[in-house]
Amino acid sequence: MQTFFVILILAFGFLITFQIAKTSEYVAVLRGEEKARKQTNRINAFLLLIFLIAGLIGVYYCNERLKGKILGEAASIQGEKIDTMLYITLAVTGIVFFITQILLFWFAFKYQESDQRKAYYFPHNNKLEIIWTVIPAIALTALVGFGIYYWFKITGDAPQDAMQVEVTGSQFKWEFRYPGKDGIFGKKYYKQIDPEKNNPLGQLWDDPYNRDDIVINEMHIVVNKPVKLIIGSKDVIHDVGLAQFRMKMDAVPGTPTTMWFTPKYTTRQMIEKSGDPDFVYELSCDQLCGKGHYSMRGVVIVETQEEFDRWLISKQPQYMAAHPAQAPQKTQPADTTKRVAANMNK
């Protein structure tokens, strides 16, 4: 209902503006071109002032209505710092925005065409040129400096105790690889990729480090523990987008990229904090990669160390899936009923 009223108000505003414009045309015919032009200027100046007031009210309303409701609180330690950087950027650009827009529309109203004054011709002023060139340059340099600093923080060397997860994108899915107990990823070669032979990432089975690597279609990470993502692609350029963690990195074929972060809340905690029982951390593709781009969505599960260890132990190494004959055979439990019946017959 509220959306309907907003649309209705906008429609009425357009209708009123249209009628004023048509009235101006009729006045031009009756009073002559010069008088009509002056009246049009007065009307436009008034409308610009109304637009300024309505626009500022709209900016305030949208900010109050949507603040903190789109992405919510940053779910990683690095994300907090990135949010701080964004708030600083919004503060600096917001001050400039309000000053320039208020002056722009107010000047258009205050200094509209008038027979009582003559326009002042102001060709050049070196001092003003220096001021409005140097100050923005300094401000933008500082903002860019903050961005580069945080960029190198999340793309630089991860802590020694960081867990590692390999993230591979392809049209239109994500695949994740974990090193086994040895903590080392086995080698890969793109020509060995063969999903039909249970080798979706092209692992080289001759490499002993591949024997315990686990390949899965969802990402599990541990709360309050740094995680380093080693990112790649099998076909076109994709992009690992982790909006809740404020992380983003391209997935480029043949060129691994990395970033690292430390999650603050488990998935269970975020369900409680958000009040949404269906909440999940989402890994999206933030690079248009084909007609199925919209469906390229991965799930990230943040859990405790104990939960992660239980999950990891329950998973079979990809080597065993590719070589089922070498997988350890499960011993079948004895048929207790038949054994008891045989003993009774003796």
N, C-alpha and C positions, 0 to 999 in steps of 0.2 A: 504494500500500500504506500509506503514511504517513497519508494522508487517511482511509483505512478505520479505522486504529487510533484516530485522533482521534475519529471518529464513534462508534466502539465505546466509548471511554472516557466520552464525554458521555452515551451511552445508559445505561451502568452507573451513572454519577453520578445521572442522573434516577431510575433504578430504586431506588437506595439511598435517595434523598430521599423518594420515594414510600412506600417501606416504613417509613421512620422516621415519616412522617406518619400512616400507618395504625396503627402501633404506639402512637402518642400517643393516637389515638382509643380504642383498646382500654383503655389505661391510664386514660383519663378515666372510662370506665364502671366500672372496678374500684375506683379510689381516690377517686373523687369529683371534682367540677368544679374546686375550688380547687387541689388537689394536681396535677391534670392541667394546669392553666394554668401553674403554676410550672415543671413539667417541660417544657412546651412552650416557655416562655421560655428555659430553659437550653439546650434543643436548638437553638432559633433563634439564640441568641447564639453558640453554638459553630459553627453552620453559617455565620453571617455572618463569623466569623473565618477559617474555611476559604475562604470566597468571596474575602475580601480577599487572602489569600496566593496563591490560584490566579489571581486577576485580575491581581495585580502580576507574577507569573511570565509570564502570557499577554501582558501589555503589553511586557515585556522581550523575550520570544521573537519577537513580531511585528515589533518594531523592528529586532532583529538580523537577522531573516530577510528583511525587505523593504526595509531602508534602502538607498537609492540604486539600487534595481532597478526601480522603477515608471517614473520619468521620466528618471533619470540626471542627469548634470551639466547645468546650465543652458547652453544653446547660444548665448546672447547676453550682451553686457556688462551690459545692463540687467537681464537675468534673474538674474545673480549677486547684484545688490543686492536684488532681490525675494526671492531665497532667504535672504539674510542677514536681511531683515525677518521672514520666516516663522520662521527659527530663533530669533530673539529672542522672537517671539510664543509659540512653543512652549516656550521656556525659562521665560518668565514664567508662562504658564498651566499648564505642567507642574509647576512648584514648588507652585503653589496646589492643583492637582489631587492631588498626592501627599500634601500636608499634610492637606487636608480629608478625603480618602477614608480615609486611615489613622486619623485621629482619629474619624471617623464610625463605622467598623466596630469599632475598638478600644473606644470608649466603649459601644457596644451590647453588647459582650462583658463588659467590666469592670463596668459599672454596671447589670447585669441585675437583675431583681426579687429582693429579698432581705429576709428577716425581721430581719436584723441592723442595718439602717439605714433611715432615713426620707428620702424625696425632699425636696430643698431647693427651695423655690419662689423663682424668680429672675425677678421681673416686668420690670425695666427697669434699664438702666445707660447714662447719657448718654455717658460716656467710651468705652465699647465701641461704641456706635452711631456715634460720630464716627470712631473708628478704622476700623471695617469699611465705612464709607461713603466716607471721604476717600481712604484708601489705594487701593482699587480704582478710584476716579474718576481719581486722578492717573496710575495705571498705564495705564488704558484711554485716557486723553487722550494720553499719550505714544505708545502704539501706533497710535492713529488718526492722530496727527501724522505718524509715519513713513509711514503709508499714503498720506496726502494728498500728502506731499512727493514720493514716488516716482510717484504718479499724475500729478501735474502735470509731472513730468520726462518721462514717456513720451507725454503728450498735449499737451505744449507745443510750441513752435517747434522744428522739426528743424534740424540743422546746414545751412548753406548748400550744402554739397557732397552732401547726401543725395539718393539716387535716389528717384524717385516711382513708385509702383505703385497703380493704382486697382483696388480689389477690390469686385466686385458679386455679391451673393448672390441666388438665386432658387430656388424649389422645383424640384428639389433639387440644385443645382449651384453652382459658383463660376466666375466669369469675371474675367479680369485684363486691364487695359489699360495699355499703356506709351506714353509720348509718343515721338515720333520724334526725328529729329536736332534739331528746334527746341526740344525739351525742354518743350513746352507742350501740355497737353491741349486738344483741341477741345471745343466746347460740345455739350451733350446736351439732349434734351427727351423726356420719358417717352412722349409720344404718338407719337413717331417710332420706337419700338421695333417691329421687324418682322423676326424671325429668317428668315422666308421670303425677304426681300430682303437677306439678309446684313447686317442692322443690329440685332444683338441688344441693343445698349445705347442705341439711340436717338440716335446721333450725327447732328449737323446737317452735312450734306455741303457746305453753302454756306460753312461756316467753314473757311478755309484751314488752320487748325491741325489739322483732322481728317484731312488728306490723308496724313499719315505715321504716325498712331496705329496701334498694333498691338494686336489683341484675341486672346487665347489662353486655353486652359483649364488652364494650369499656371503657377505663379509661379516665376520665376527671379530670384535676388538675388545680390549679390556679397559675398563674405566680407570682413570687416573694413571694410565700407563702410556708413554709416547708410542705412536705407531707411525712407521715410515711406509709410504705407499710407493711402489715401483710400478710406473704406469706405462702401458704400451697399447698398440692397436694391431689388429690382424689385416685390416683392409684400408679404410679411409680415416681421416682425422676425426676423432671423437673428443670429448672433454669430460673429465671427472668433476662433477659439480656436487659439492656437499654443503648445501645451503645452511643447514642447522649448525654446522661447524665453521661456516664462513670460509670454506676452502674451495679452490678451483684450480685445475691444471689440465692442459691439453694432453690427449693421448695420441701420439704421432707414430705412424708405422715406421719401424726400423730405428727409431730414436727414443730410447727410454727416458722418461722424465720422472722426477721425484718430488715429493713434499711430505712433511710430517706435522703431526698435531697431537694434542693430548686431550681426549674426551673427558668431560667433567661429570656427566650424568649417565647412568645406565638407561636402557630403553624403559625399564620398569619405572624408574624415577621420573622420566619425562612423561610417561603416561599419567602419573599422579600429579605432576606439576601443571600439565596442560589440561587435565580433566578430560582428555580424549582417549577413550579405551582403544581406539584404532590407530593411535599414533605409532609411526615408524620413522626411523631415520632413513632418509632417501638419498640414493646416489643417482643423480640424473645426468643425462648427456646434454651438456650446454653448448654443443656445436652441431649445427644442422648437418646431418649425416645421411640423409636419404628419406624416402617416403615413410619409413617406419620409425623415424626419429622420435616421435611423440611417445612411443611405447618402450623406449630404451630406458628402463628404470630398474635400479638395483636396490636391494634392502641391506641396511647396515644394522647389525645387532650389537649393542654395547652391553657388556655383562661383567660380572666380577671375575677375578682370576680363577676361582674354583669352578665356576660355571663354564668358563672358556676351556679349562683343562679337560673337563668331562666331555665337552663337545668335541674337542680335537681328538681325544682317545677313541671316540665312537666312529671316527671317519676312516675309511679305507684309503691307503695310498693309491694314487692313480696308476702306479706301476702294476699293482695287483689287478686292477680293472683291465689293464691292457694285456696282462699275462695271467689269466685265471688259473691256468694249470699249475702255476707256482704258488698260488694262494694256499695258506695252511688250511687243511681240512678240519672242519668242525666235527668233533666226536658226537655221534648220535647217542642220546640217552637210552639206556636199556629199557626194554618193554617190561615194566614192573608187573603188569597183570599176567603176562605169559609166564614170567619166572615164578611167580607165586603159585600159579596153577600147576606148573611142572613139579614144584616141590611137594604139593599136596598129593600128587599122583604117585610119588615114590613110596 
